[in-house]
């Protein structure tokens, strides 16, 4: 038997949840579970994007901050 609890939600949040349902009979438990999984997936992707950005920074500085490009600023 699954353990259940009660949570207090602002009425505005409840209205948003109602709008977010995929179908009228969808339970809030199903909806929140789906939302949580999606959120966690986005969080992981964002961490991956940040990782890529950090490892690309040194190479981009190398490409952008060089003497050959500075010559064009003087022309």
DSSP file (Angstrom, degrees, kcal/mol; ACC not computed):
  #  RESIDUE AA STRUCTURE BP1 BP2  ACC     N-H-->O    O-->H-N    N-H-->O    O-->H-N    TCO  KAPPA ALPHA  PHI   PSI    X-CA   Y-CA   Z-CA
    1    1 A X              0   0    0      0, 0.0     2,-0.0     0, 0.0     0, 0.0   0.000 360.0 360.0 360.0 123.9    0.0    0.0    0.0
    2    2 A X        -     0   0    0      1,-0.1     2,-0.3     0, 0.0     0, 0.0  -0.351 360.0-117.7 -68.4 145.4    1.6    3.3   -1.0
    3    3 A X        -     0   0    0     -2,-0.0     2,-0.3     1,-0.0    -1,-0.1  -0.641  34.4-166.0 -81.4 139.6    2.1    5.9    1.6
    4    4 A X        -     0   0    0     -2,-0.3     2,-0.3     2,-0.0    -1,-0.0  -0.889   9.4-175.7-126.3 156.1    0.2    9.1    1.1
    5    5 A X        -     0   0    0     -2,-0.3     2,-0.4     2,-0.0     0, 0.0  -0.920  24.0-118.0-142.2 169.8    0.4   12.6    2.6
    6    6 A X        -     0   0    0     -2,-0.3     2,-0.4     2,-0.0    -2,-0.0  -0.921  26.6-171.4-111.8 135.6   -1.5   15.8    2.4
    7    7 A X        -     0   0    0     -2,-0.4     2,-0.5     2,-0.0    -2,-0.0  -0.951  21.3-126.5-125.4 149.0    0.1   19.0    1.2
    8    8 A X        -     0   0    0     -2,-0.4     2,-0.4     0, 0.0    -2,-0.0  -0.815  29.8-175.3 -94.2 129.8   -1.2   22.6    1.2
    9    9 A X        -     0   0    0     -2,-0.5     2,-0.1     2,-0.0    -2,-0.0  -0.959  29.8-110.1-125.5 143.4   -1.2   24.4   -2.1
   10   10 A X     >  -     0   0    0     -2,-0.4     4,-2.0     1,-0.1     3,-0.5  -0.399  31.9-119.0 -63.0 145.3   -2.1   27.9   -3.0
   11   11 A X  H  > S+     0   0    0      1,-0.2     4,-2.1     2,-0.2     5,-0.1   0.832 115.0  57.6 -59.7 -32.4   -5.4   28.1   -5.0
   12   12 A X  H  > S+     0   0    0      2,-0.2     4,-2.1     1,-0.2    -1,-0.2   0.891 105.9  49.6 -64.3 -38.5   -3.5   29.7   -7.9
   13   13 A X  H  > S+     0   0    0     -3,-0.5     4,-2.5     2,-0.2    -2,-0.2   0.911 108.9  52.1 -66.1 -42.1   -1.2   26.6   -8.0
   14   14 A X  H  X S+     0   0    0     -4,-2.0     4,-2.3     1,-0.2    -2,-0.2   0.898 108.8  50.8 -61.3 -40.4   -4.2   24.3   -8.0
   15   15 A X  H  X S+     0   0    0     -4,-2.1     4,-2.0     2,-0.2    -1,-0.2   0.903 110.1  49.5 -64.1 -40.7   -5.7   26.2  -10.9
   16   16 A X  H  X S+     0   0    0     -4,-2.1     4,-1.7     1,-0.2    -2,-0.2   0.902 109.9  51.5 -64.7 -39.6   -2.4   25.9  -12.8
   17   17 A X  H  X S+     0   0    0     -4,-2.5     4,-0.9     1,-0.2    -2,-0.2   0.907 107.5  52.6 -63.2 -41.1   -2.4   22.2  -12.1
   18   18 A X  H >< S+     0   0    0     -4,-2.3     3,-0.7     1,-0.2    -1,-0.2   0.916 110.8  47.3 -59.8 -42.8   -5.9   21.8  -13.4
   19   19 A X  H 3< S+     0   0    0     -4,-2.0    -1,-0.2     1,-0.2    -2,-0.2   0.809 108.9  55.8 -67.4 -29.6   -4.9   23.6  -16.6
   20   20 A X  H 3< S+     0   0    0     -4,-1.7    -1,-0.2    -5,-0.1    -2,-0.2   0.610  79.3 117.4 -81.5 -11.9   -1.8   21.4  -17.0
   21   21 A X    <<  -     0   0    0     -4,-0.9     3,-0.1    -3,-0.7     7,-0.0  -0.260  58.7-147.8 -59.3 141.0   -3.7   18.1  -16.8
   22   22 A X  S    S+     0   0    0      1,-0.3     2,-0.3     2,-0.0    -1,-0.1   0.797  84.9   5.8 -76.8 -30.6   -3.4   16.0  -20.0
   23   23 A X  S >  S-     0   0    0      1,-0.1     3,-1.9     0, 0.0    -1,-0.3  -0.982  81.9-107.5-151.2 152.8   -6.9   14.6  -19.5
   24   24 A X  T 3  S+     0   0    0     -2,-0.3    -3,-0.1     1,-0.3    -1,-0.1   0.796 115.4  51.2 -56.6 -33.9   -9.7   15.4  -17.0
   25   25 A X  T 3  S+     0   0    0      2,-0.1    -1,-0.3    -3,-0.0     2,-0.1   0.504  79.4 121.5 -84.5  -2.5   -9.4   12.2  -14.9
   26   26 A X    <   -     0   0    0     -3,-1.9     2,-0.1     1,-0.1    -5,-0.1  -0.395  62.0-129.5 -63.2 131.7   -5.6   12.6  -14.5
   27   27 A X     >  -     0   0    0      1,-0.1     4,-2.5    -2,-0.1     5,-0.2  -0.422  13.0-120.6 -80.7 157.8   -4.8   12.7  -10.8
   28   28 A X  H  > S+     0   0    0      1,-0.2     4,-3.2     2,-0.2     5,-0.3   0.856 115.5  58.4 -63.9 -33.2   -2.6   15.4   -9.2
   29   29 A X  H  > S+     0   0    0      2,-0.2     4,-2.1     1,-0.2    -1,-0.2   0.934 108.4  44.0 -60.8 -46.7   -0.3   12.7   -8.1
   30   30 A X  H  > S+     0   0    0      2,-0.2     4,-2.4     1,-0.2    -2,-0.2   0.929 116.0  48.1 -62.4 -45.5    0.2   11.5  -11.7
   31   31 A X  H  X S+     0   0    0     -4,-2.5     4,-2.7     1,-0.2    -2,-0.2   0.933 113.1  45.8 -63.2 -48.1    0.6   15.1  -13.0
   32   32 A X  H  X S+     0   0    0     -4,-3.2     4,-2.6     2,-0.2    -1,-0.2   0.861 111.8  52.5 -66.2 -34.9    3.1   16.1  -10.3
   33   33 A X  H  X S+     0   0    0     -4,-2.1     4,-2.3    -5,-0.3    -1,-0.2   0.930 111.4  46.6 -63.3 -45.5    5.1   12.9  -10.8
   34   34 A X  H  X S+     0   0    0     -4,-2.4     4,-2.1     1,-0.2    -2,-0.2   0.909 113.7  48.6 -62.3 -43.3    5.2   13.6  -14.6
   35   35 A X  H  X S+     0   0    0     -4,-2.7     4,-2.7     1,-0.2    -2,-0.2   0.905 110.3  51.0 -64.7 -41.5    6.2   17.2  -13.9
   36   36 A X  H  X S+     0   0    0     -4,-2.6     4,-2.5     2,-0.2    -2,-0.2   0.912 110.1  49.2 -63.8 -42.9    8.9   16.2  -11.4
   37   37 A X  H  X S+     0   0    0     -4,-2.3     4,-2.0     2,-0.2    -1,-0.2   0.916 113.1  47.5 -61.7 -43.3   10.5   13.7  -13.9
   38   38 A X  H  X S+     0   0    0     -4,-2.1     4,-2.3     2,-0.2    -2,-0.2   0.911 111.5  50.6 -64.5 -43.3   10.5   16.4  -16.6
   39   39 A X  H  X S+     0   0    0     -4,-2.7     4,-2.4     1,-0.2    -2,-0.2   0.917 110.1  49.3 -61.0 -44.9   12.0   18.9  -14.2
   40   40 A X  H  X S+     0   0    0     -4,-2.5     4,-2.1     1,-0.2    -1,-0.2   0.879 109.9  51.9 -63.7 -37.7   14.8   16.5  -13.2
   41   41 A X  H  X S+     0   0    0     -4,-2.0     4,-2.3     2,-0.2    -1,-0.2   0.921 110.6  48.1 -63.6 -43.9   15.5   15.7  -16.8
   42   42 A X  H  X S+     0   0    0     -4,-2.3     4,-2.8     1,-0.2    -2,-0.2   0.885 109.1  54.0 -63.8 -38.6   15.8   19.5  -17.6
   43   43 A X  H  X S+     0   0    0     -4,-2.4     4,-2.1     2,-0.2    -1,-0.2   0.920 109.5  47.2 -61.5 -44.0   18.1   19.9  -14.6
   44   44 A X  H  X S+     0   0    0     -4,-2.1     4,-2.1     2,-0.2    -2,-0.2   0.911 112.7  49.5 -64.0 -41.8   20.4   17.2  -15.8
   45   45 A X  H  X S+     0   0    0     -4,-2.3     4,-2.7     1,-0.2    -2,-0.2   0.910 109.4  51.6 -64.7 -41.1   20.4   18.7  -19.3
   46   46 A X  H  X S+     0   0    0     -4,-2.8     4,-2.5     1,-0.2    -1,-0.2   0.893 108.6  51.2 -62.5 -39.2   21.2   22.2  -18.0
   47   47 A X  H  X S+     0   0    0     -4,-2.1     4,-2.2     2,-0.2    -1,-0.2   0.893 110.6  49.5 -63.6 -38.8   24.1   20.7  -16.0
   48   48 A X  H  X S+     0   0    0     -4,-2.1     4,-2.6     2,-0.2    -2,-0.2   0.917 110.7  49.4 -65.3 -44.0   25.4   19.1  -19.2
   49   49 A X  H  X S+     0   0    0     -4,-2.7     4,-2.4     1,-0.2    -2,-0.2   0.905 111.5  49.0 -62.2 -41.7   25.0   22.4  -21.1
   50   50 A X  H  X S+     0   0    0     -4,-2.5     4,-2.3     2,-0.2    -1,-0.2   0.897 110.0  52.3 -64.0 -39.7   26.9   24.3  -18.4
   51   51 A X  H  X S+     0   0    0     -4,-2.2     4,-2.2     2,-0.2    -2,-0.2   0.934 110.6  47.2 -60.9 -47.1   29.6   21.6  -18.5
   52   52 A X  H  X S+     0   0    0     -4,-2.6     4,-1.6     1,-0.2    -2,-0.2   0.913 111.0  52.0 -61.1 -42.5   30.0   22.0  -22.2
   53   53 A X  H  X S+     0   0    0     -4,-2.4     4,-1.3     1,-0.2    -1,-0.2   0.912 109.9  49.1 -60.7 -43.1   30.1   25.8  -21.9
   54   54 A X  H  X S+     0   0    0     -4,-2.3     4,-0.6     1,-0.2    -1,-0.2   0.886 111.6  47.3 -66.6 -39.4   32.9   25.6  -19.3
   55   55 A X  H  < S+     0   0    0     -4,-2.2     4,-0.4     1,-0.2    -1,-0.2   0.747 112.4  51.3 -76.3 -19.6   35.1   23.2  -21.3
   56   56 A X  H  X S+     0   0    0     -4,-1.6     4,-2.4    -5,-0.2     5,-0.2   0.725  90.3  80.8 -84.8 -22.3   34.6   25.4  -24.4
   57   57 A X  H  X S+     0   0    0     -4,-1.3     4,-2.5     1,-0.2     5,-0.2   0.894  89.3  49.4 -54.2 -49.6   35.6   28.7  -22.7
   58   58 A X  H  X S+     0   0    0     -4,-0.6     4,-2.1     1,-0.2    -1,-0.2   0.913 113.4  47.0 -59.7 -40.8   39.4   28.2  -22.9
   59   59 A X  H  > S+     0   0    0     -4,-0.4     4,-2.3     1,-0.2    -1,-0.2   0.899 111.5  51.0 -67.8 -39.1   39.3   27.3  -26.6
   60   60 A X  H  X S+     0   0    0     -4,-2.4     4,-2.7     2,-0.2     5,-0.3   0.896 109.9  49.7 -65.8 -38.7   37.0   30.2  -27.4
   61   61 A X  H  X S+     0   0    0     -4,-2.5     4,-2.9    -5,-0.2    -1,-0.2   0.906 110.3  51.7 -63.5 -40.3   39.3   32.6  -25.5
   62   62 A X  H  < S+     0   0    0     -4,-2.1    -2,-0.2    -5,-0.2    -1,-0.2   0.908 114.4  42.8 -61.5 -42.4   42.2   31.2  -27.5
   63   63 A X  H  < S+     0   0    0     -4,-2.3    -2,-0.2     1,-0.2     3,-0.2   0.873 122.4  37.2 -72.7 -37.5   40.4   31.7  -30.8
   64   64 A X  H  < S+     0   0    0     -4,-2.7     2,-1.1     1,-0.2    -2,-0.2   0.817 109.7  59.5 -88.0 -32.0   39.1   35.2  -30.0
   65   65 A X  S  < S+     0   0    0     -4,-2.9     2,-0.3    -5,-0.3    -1,-0.2  -0.646  77.9 120.1-101.7  78.0   42.0   36.7  -28.0
   66   66 A X  S  > S-     0   0    0     -2,-1.1     4,-1.3    -3,-0.2     3,-0.4  -0.950  70.3-115.1-138.3 160.4   44.8   36.6  -30.5
   67   67 A X  H  > S+     0   0    0     -2,-0.3     4,-1.3     1,-0.2    -1,-0.1   0.837 110.0  61.5 -63.1 -36.5   47.1   39.1  -32.2
   68   68 A X  H  > S+     0   0    0      1,-0.2     4,-0.6     2,-0.2     3,-0.3   0.893 107.1  44.8 -61.4 -39.6   45.8   38.4  -35.7
   69   69 A X  H >> S+     0   0    0     -3,-0.4     3,-0.7     1,-0.2     4,-0.6   0.815 104.5  62.6 -73.9 -29.8   42.3   39.6  -34.7
   70   70 A X  H >X S+     0   0    0     -4,-1.3     4,-0.8     1,-0.2     3,-0.7   0.801  92.2  66.5 -66.2 -27.7   43.6   42.6  -32.9
   71   71 A X  H >X S+     0   0    0     -4,-1.3     3,-0.9    -3,-0.3     4,-0.7   0.875  94.4  58.2 -59.0 -37.8   45.0   43.9  -36.2
   72   72 A X  H << S+     0   0    0     -3,-0.7     3,-0.4    -4,-0.6    -1,-0.2   0.788  97.2  61.2 -66.0 -26.7   41.5   44.3  -37.5
   73   73 A X  H << S+     0   0    0     -3,-0.7    -1,-0.3    -4,-0.6    -2,-0.2   0.810 103.6  50.7 -66.8 -29.2   40.6   46.6  -34.6
   74   74 A X  H <<        0   0    0     -3,-0.9    -1,-0.2    -4,-0.8    -2,-0.2   0.633 360.0 360.0 -85.6 -14.7   43.3   49.1  -35.8
   75   75 A X     <        0   0    0     -4,-0.7    -1,-0.2    -3,-0.4    -2,-0.1   0.472 360.0 360.0 -79.3 360.0   42.2   49.2  -39.4
